[in-house]
């Protein structure tokens, strides 16, 4: 009986500590529907971050597990963007800027017109895209990215470096400081 109580107390202590650490670091991404994000952006200006995925996409699942669950990434997304998950094969209509976007079936599958529009008809998954706060320009970026590869992209768009002209990402990376960088261990005998 004493062992059971001790185990229960230990379990509760670990759970509370883990929950507190997760909340302190940003916690999970607070995903919205596209419609919710557009409505919020009309009230409080902020770019939309849109993760365009499909249910059958293995790399989309890996990105959810490894990248979007990272506390640093989640915090950046929640604080600087309206994060949206958009299933590229969803069948429900989405009305945006006076246009109704629909699911277009072909074969056993199909594609949602909004996903195609946001990806400039370059359908590959996962692809993330950034939509300006005035809903004008989109910036699709295809492929899986680890947190340390994804972080600079988020900073680049959050801080509007993308508006400074062509080829700005290479310039931005010259001064970018990664929160994932580690200090190498000292080597040698010090002589």
N, C-alpha and C positions, 0 to 999 in steps of 0.2 A: 504494500500500500504506500509506503514511504517512497519507494522507487517511482511509482506511478505519479505521485504528487511532484517529485523532483523533476521528472521528465516533462510533465505538463507545464511547470513553471519555466523550465528551460526553453520549451517550445514557444511559449508566449513571449518570452524575452527576445528570442531570435526573430519572431514574427513582427513584433513592434519595432525593433531596431531596423529590420529590413524595410518595413513600410515607411518609417521615418526617413531613412536614407533615400528611398525612391522618391518620396515627395519633395525632399530637400533638393534633389538633383533635377527635378522637372517632371518625373513620373512619365506615364505613357502619353503618347500623342493623343490629343483630343480631336479625333476625326469628325468631320462634318459631311453632310451631303453637299452636293454642288449648290443646290438651291439655298441651303442654310448659309453657306459661305458667301454667296452673292448678296444675300439680304444683309448680312453683317457688314460686308465691305461697303455697302451703300450708306450705312450709318457711321461706321468708323473705318476710314480708309486703311487698307492693308492688302498686300498682294495675296493671291491665292496660290497655294502650293497644291498641285494635283498629282496624286499617284494613280496612274492609269495601269490597271492590272486585269488579269483574267483568272478565273478559278482554277484553270488547268496549268497555269504558268508556275513551274517549279522555282525559278529564280525570283519570282514575285514573293513567294512564301519565304524564301531565304532572306530577302530584303526586309520583310516584316519581322522576322525572327532576329536577325543580326543588326540591322541598321536602324529601323524605326523603333526598336525596343531600347536602343542605346539612350541613356538618360540625357546626355549632352545634346544629341540630335533631337530628341523629343522636346527638350526645353527650347531649343532654337525654333523649331517648327511652331510650337504653341505660342511663343512670345512675339514672333515676327511675321507670321503668316496665318491665313485661315487654311488649315490643312484638310484636304479633301481626298477621299478614296473614291475612285470612279471605275466601276466594272465596265470594261470596254464592250462587254456582251450583255449588259443589262437590257431588259426589254421595255422598261417604263419610259414614257416620254419625259423630256426635260425642256422646259420653256426658258429661253435665255435671250435677252435683248430683242424680244418680239418674235423670235423664231422658235418653232417647236422642233426639237431634235428627236428623232425616232430610231428605233432598232431596225436595221435592214438585214433581213435573213438571207443567207446563201448557204447552200449545202445543208449540213447538219448544224451549222453555227450561224454566225452573223456578227455584225458590228454596229455599235451605237454611233449615230452620226456625230454626236458631240465629241466622243473619243477620237474619231477620225479627224474632226476639225481641229481639236487641241493638239493633235500629233502631226498636223500638216499631211495627213493621209499616209504617214510612214508608220504603219502599224507593227510595232514590236514591243515586247513586254519583258520586264517592266520598263516603262518610260515614265519619267516624272516631267512635269512642266510647271512653269511659273507664269501666272497671269497677272498683269499689272493691276493696280488698284482701280484703274479706270476701265478695266476689261479690254484694253487694246491689244498689246503685243503678247504673244506666247513664246516661250523658250523651251521646246521639248529637248530632253536629255535622255537618250535611251541607255538601257543596260543596268546591270546590277552594280552597286557600289557599296563597299565596306564603309563603316562609320568614318574612319580616318580619311577616306577618299571623298566621302559625301559632304563632310563638314565644310571644306573650303567652298564648295558650290553654294551651300546655304548662306554662308557669310557674303559671298560675292553678290548674290541677289538681295539679301537683306539690307546690305549697306549701299546698294545701288551702284556698285562698280560697273555693272553691265551697261550703264547709261553713259559711260565716259568715252565710247567710241569702239571701233573695231579692234580686235586682238587684245582686249583689256584683261582677259583671264590670265594670260602669261605674265603680264605686268603685275597683276594682283598677287599672283603666287610668289613673286620675288620678295614680298614683304609680309605675307601671310604667316601667322604663328599658330601652329596646331596645338590643341589641348591634348592630343594623343602622343606628342613627341616625348620620348623618354631620354633621360640623361644616361649616356653610356658609362659603364663601370670603368673605374680607373684601371689601367693596365700597367704592367712593368713594375720595376722595383723602386721607382722614384729617383733613380740616380741620374 
